Amino acid sequence: MKRLPTARAARLLLLGGAAVLASAVAAYGATMRGAATTTLVVDRSFEIKTSDPQRAFEPTAAIVDRAVYDTLFTYKGGDIAHPIPSLVQSWKASTDAKTFTFQLKRNVRFADGTSLTSKDVVFSLNRLVNLKGNPAFLLDGVTAKAKGRFTVVLRSKTPGTQLPAILANTSTGIVNSKLAKAHGATASVGADKADKAEQWFNSADSTGAGSGPYLLKQYSTTSQITLVPNTHYWGAKKAAFGTVVIRNMIAPTQLINIQRGKHEVAIDLSSDQAQSISGNKALKVSLQPSTWVFWLLANNNPQISTVTSNKQFQQAVRYALDYKSIVQVAGPGAIQAPGIIPSMFLGSLKQSDAIKQDVTKAKAALAASGAGNQKITLEYPSDLTINGVPFASLAQRVQANLQSAGFNIELAGSPVGTWLQKYRDGKMAFGLSLWGPDYPDPADYLAFTPGQLVGVRAGWPAGADPAIEQLANKALVTTDAAAREKVYQQIQQQLNQRGPFFPLLQPTQVFVSTTDLKGAVFHASYQVDVTQVSPK
């Protein structure tokens, strides 16, 4: 696991917020000629730190920055498997997937009327890298240079087939370089100390900084964020709402609000809460798999454990698990993870490809391993719950599955910090973990192959499985979507056969919207893409 969500504080919107919002909408609507006057409300439990696109890397910030700042690529609807050009007119990649050349659209203008050119793209991407903030790793080893007014060339030290997906991330949002520099922004080396523009980006004074269909009108990390239309928007699909309000609400309050609201979205409800309103005809309740994948590892290093590194032991684990009962821990909407790549990503496996329980095969493999009744400790973070799934409950279900097949499993829960350190150090023999994507591309999951980040943590060094490593090298330089899909499926099929990882489940992602909205769907990158939502 690379990244864990931060704990969210439980806060209620100030009582006067509704009145303030109403007056703001009325005042703004009076000044807008021909603009939509309907308000879209998005309830979300905030974890936002900033809306400065090159500093921001939290889900709430993605909602805001998707609306205000255009990116080179984006997505259509909730499809995150196929990035599509946004600011890009056309592009090509070198055969080694290390050089990417992008031709920009020539009619794009920022909200102040300034034309968007290659210098703005280069400035924005270099600023992302040199600020050294949370999202800087997205362009690690990538350099950007302008080649004429509307051509940008990106060069990567390693093959970068994932770049289109990365360039759809809101942290790569393109800012008005001239205006940003006038308010203290810099993209030079040392920007982490010299850049003074964050406060400006977080204020309504930043009008003109982005080229998206909305502008930042009001900003708070604790109560609400308000967006209004960019009347100079260059694209065909104009802002559909006179106001978009993103409110900081805890789940119980979201549940109340969505039942009495209009043009409203709730993002943080649990599956139980969602089930309680599933019969409400005024609401569209979606229970779907999350991009999180829970998985089990058996360390492949005999110096860590002679038992878990035994391939017969690993086979026994693989076929002893009752995957249907494991998925039940997560409730409605969850699915078995057929591979390590989430079901909505390019290259994911079909449900029919998932490993199925075979207790006879498991008992035979366990006997062949010689482990017998030897006690094996299953480690997990005892204080962590993701998408409604407590690790403790999942560990207990795995223990019961394995013990029914003849394993002797002891549970050892520990605080997440303790558990995480042992896992990252590669010293965990047998453990539960999970993976949340940094970007929605299968390249992020090459970390599970021998010699890569997660492979090393599981005691699986380079050279441990040449066939899988050869496929991984092929995946790195394959740019055609159909060919990429095939090679990533082959990698997962072989991981399922010989790897020290056992994909378990994708938990439930709940998304609720009122039925008076069009285009309101959960988006794994943006939470909800408000630029594609409109009133019915």
Secondary structure, DSSP 8 states (H G I E B T S, - for coil): --------------TTHHHHHHHHHHHHHHH-SS----EEEEEE--------TTT--SHHHHHHHHHHS--SEE-STT--SS-EESSEEEEEE-TTS-EEEEEE-SS-B-TTS-B--HHHHHHHHHHHHHHT-GGGGGGTTEEEEE-STTEEEEEESS--TTHHHHTTSGGG----HHHHHHTT---STTHHHH---HHHHTSGGGTTS--SSEEEEE--SSSEEEEEE-TT--SSS----SEEEEEE--HHHHHHHHHH-SSEEE----HHHHHHTTT-TTEEEEEEE-S-EEEEEE---TTT-TTTT-HHHHHHHHHH--HHHHHHTT-TT-EE-SSSS-TTSTT---GGGS----HHHHHHHHHHHT-TT-EEEEEEETT-EETTEEHHHHHHHHHHHHHHTT-EEEEEEE-HHHHHHHHHTT--SEEEEEE--SSSSGGGGGGGSTTSHHHHHTT--TTS-HHHHHHHHHHHH--SHHHHHHHHHHHHHHHHHH-SEEEEEE-EEEEEEETTEES---BTTTBS-GGG-EE-
